[in-house]
Amino acid sequence: MAGGQERILRRRIRSVQATKKITRAMELIAASRIVKAQARVQAAVPYANGITEVVRNLQAAGGGQGHPMLVERDPVRRVAQVVIAADRGLCGAYNSAVIRAAEAEMREDVRRGREYALVTVGRKAEGYFRFRNYRIDAAHSGFTENPSYEDARAIARSVIGRYEAGELDRVQLVYTRFVSAGRQEVVVRSLLPLTDEDLVAAPGSGGAQYEFEPNPDAILDALLPRYAEARVYAALLNAAASEHAARQRAMKAATDNAEELIVNLTRVMNRARQDAITTEIMEIVGGAEALRQGEVHHDDSVDDVDALAYIDQSA
């Protein structure tokens, strides 16, 4: 019995060791990708700042008055949520945190009497909402770990045209913002209309110092969709870096747990082995004692036979 238990424990230890090798490799891969993803986030900042500054100057010059991408809709009847999750799992609570935030936003919109539109990025988000019978207007996947600008353009086009046509009154991005390798946070930010504080030209700013050809409105018509694409691209890059960081932490925790489990199983196996050895020793001692007792009884019986024979002869 003890020997069978020892074999089972040995087999389980080997299985945990194999799993530990996999999680350790995934941890190292994710750690190496964090650096590249973080570098891409930083590399996209100058372009975002530059296009934001141009839009500010155009607004200061009087452009964009009444542009559909800059005007708040009242009342808001339909809100689109662009949910950026991952294509794969094994990254802790990364996907579930984003999905919970998006679902809470949609429930709040429904409570206020608004309709929702759903655009998913990543297979995990799409699978979750399809399983729960949510209506998905557009689904994008296959690039969450390494997004490109073309991916951001496709996502932005799926909502910009509908927003300008009046089918949507507001578009929000739900994604995980990368703060550092140890900290990421889920954020919900407005994509359309483009009325964030970053786009509001400060009074007395230098917008009047520029002369635009053609007029500012014509430039904004071409530039504002690019600005929206840049914001989606920045969200994708932040989400990719956050995904790698979350996966690195999750795999490290799995590796540490595997090490602890191996130590515990080894301790149990050693205890089982000691029990088996103790049992065998007790069996050997017991057998030797039984043999010794048998020999003693055999000698006593021989002595009794000799005594009876002596009595018979005397008689």
C-alpha positions, 0 to 999 in steps of 0.5 A: 500500500505504501509502495503504491502511494509512493509511486503515485506521488513520484508520478505527480511530482514529475507532472508538476515539474513539467508544468513548472518548466512551462510556466517558467518559460512563459514567464521569461517570454512575457518579461522579455516582451514587456520591454518591447511593448513599453518601448512601443508605447513610448515611441507612439507618444511624440506622434500623439502629442504632435497631432494633438498640438496641430488640432489645438492650433486648428481649433484656435484658428476657428476650425472645427466649429460644428464638426460632428466629431467635436460636438456633444450629442444631446440627448445621448441615445446610443453608446458604443463600447470598444472593449480591448481584451486579449486573444489568449488567457493565462494572464491572471485577472487581465481579461476579466477586469476589462470585461467587468468594467465594460459590462458595468458601463453597458448596464449603466447605459441600459439603466439610463434608457440608452441603447448599447453598441459593442465592439470587441477586440480580442477573442476573450472579450468576443467569446465572453459576450457571445456566450452571454448573448450580447449583441456584438456590432464588430469583432477584431482579434488576432493581434492583441499581443503585437498590434499595428497601426492598421489594426487601430485604423480598422477598429476606428473606422468601425465606429467613426463612420457610424458616429458621423452618420448619427447611428452612435451618440458616444463612443468609449474605449475600455482598456488597461492602461500600462503604468509600470511593470508592476501596476496596470489599471482599467480605464474607460475613456471617451473616444468620440466626440473628441472633446477631452481637455487635451483638445481644448485650446487655452485662451490666448494660445498661439493658434492665431500665429499660424496660417492654414492652407486650405482652411482649418475646417478642411484640414480638420476633416482629414485630421480628426479621423487620424487623431481618433486612430492615434488614440485607438492605437495608443490604447492598443499599445497600452493594452498589449504592454499590460497583457504581457505584464499580467501574464508575467506576474501570473506565470511567476505565481504559477511557478512559485506555487509549483515549487511549493507543491513539489516541496510538499509532495516530496515531504509527503513521499519521504514520509510514506517511504519512511512508513514503508521502511518502518513497516518492513522492519517491523514485519522482519522483527515480528517474523524473527520473533515468531521463529524464535518462539517456535524454536523454544516451544520445539525444545520444550516438547522434546524435553517432555517426551524424554521425561515420559520415556524415563518414567516408563523405563523406571516402572 
